[in-house]
Amino acid sequence: MTKVLAREIAVDSIDARGPRFAASLTTIVLAFALVTSNIWIVIAQAVIFAIGAIKGPQFTPYAFIFRKFIRPRLKSTANMEDVRPPQFAQSVGLLFALAAIAGNTIGIEPIFMVAVSFALAAAFLNAVFNFCLGCELYVLLLRLRLPYGQKTRTS
């Protein structure tokens, strides 16, 4: 991603195509939730986001589908990436899903619509353009956290 992130050595790495596949499924799920205003779909997606945020995106049901059915059929070699930015992106998705659930619970439909729309937009960008907003936010926060010239734990 960037030099800042490259200095950090990941304990876990994942196939970079997996999060993009998961973003494609998330886009479909959230689009359906937005069109139908179905809170149960958002709750199900929030559970998936929570698994990805807590355990890592490689443990979500979408990752299982990718590993079991999609990855074996891909001819190109896996491009491995650090698991932390996608895991942070799952946390951001979880926050939007929780905001949507809260908006629906307290009866303020615009909060539901806006929160689902933001999560949908982020998933769409990742699925279609391979641009992960949550990952970029992670790198930005990492840059802000590390003062210029400070050594990382691996340097």
N, C-alpha and C positions, 0 to 999 in steps of 0.2 A: 504494500500500500504506500507507505512513505518511509523515509529514512528513520524517522522517529520510531515507528512501529518495527522496522526491520532490526533495530538494535535490541528489541525485546525478544527473547527466545521463548517460543511457545512450548508449553508442556504438551499440549494437544494441538493437532492440526486436522483439518477436515478437507475433503474434496470441495473445491470452490464451486463446483457445479451444483452441489447439494442445496445450499442456501438459495440459489437462483431457482431451482425446481420448487423448493418450498415456498418461495415468494410467488411463483405462478399459481400454486394451489391456494395460497392465502389470498391472492387477488380474486380468484373465483369465489371463494367463500365469503370474503368481505363485500364483494359486489352484490352477491345474492342477499346478504344480510342488510345491505343498504337499500336495495330495491324493495325487499319485503318488510323491512323494519322489524326483523325477527331477533329478539333479544337472546333466544336460546342458541342461535348460530354464533352470535358474538361471545356468549359464555363459553361455548365449545372452543372457539378460536382463542379466547383468553386462557383456557387451560393449556392449549398447545403452546402459546406464548410463554406461560409460566414454566412449563417443562423446559423449554429452550433457554429461558432466562436463568433458571436455577441449576439444572443439570448440564445444559449445553444443547445447542441446536442439533447435535448428532444423536440425541436421544428422543427427538420428537417423532410422532407417527409419520410425518412427512419425510423425515430422514430415513425411516424404516422402509417406506415405499421406494424411495430413491435407491437405497442400497440393495434392496431385494429385486426390484423389477427394472429400474432404469439404468443404473450404473453398469450392470453386466452387459448391456446391449450397446454401450458407448464404445466406439473404436479408439478414440484418442486417449492418451494417458491422462491421469488425474493431475490437476494443478492444485497442489496442497496450499492451504492458507491457515493463518492463525485463527483459532476458534474464538478468541476474545471479542473481536469486533462484531461478528454475527451474534454472539451471545448477548452483547450489549444491545444490539439492534432488537433482539427478542424482548429485552427489558423495556425498550421504548414502545414497542408494539403492545406489550402488556399494559403499560400506562395508558395508552389510548383506548385499549379495550376496557379497562377498568373505568375510565372516564365515561365511555359510552354506556356501560352498565349502570353507573351512578346516575347519569342523565336520564336514562329510561326509568330507573327505580324511583327517582324523585319527581318524575313526570315532566321533565323539561326535554322535549323531543329535539330541539335544535342542538343541545349538547350531544345527544346520541348521534345525530346526523353528522355533525362536524367531526367528532372524534373518530367515527368509523370512516369518514371521508379522508381524514389525514392518514390513518393507518392504511387505507386502500391505496392512496396516492404513493406512499412510501413503498408498499409491496409491488405496485405496478412499475415504479421506476426500477426496482431491482430485477423484476421478472423480465421486462422488455429491454431495458437499456444497461443492465448489469451495473446499476449505480445504487449502492446501498447507503441510504441517508443515515441510518443508525450507525453504520460502520464509519462513515465520514465524521459523524459527531463524536464517536469514540476517539478517533485519531486527533481531532481538534481538542478535545478535553485532555488527552494525553500530552499534547504540545503545551497547553496552558499549565498543566501540572508540573512539567519539567522546565525549570528555568534554563535559559540559554547556557550551554556549556556544562551543565550538570551531567555527571556520569549516571548511566542506568545501572541496574543491579547486575547486568551481564558484562559491563565494560570494565 
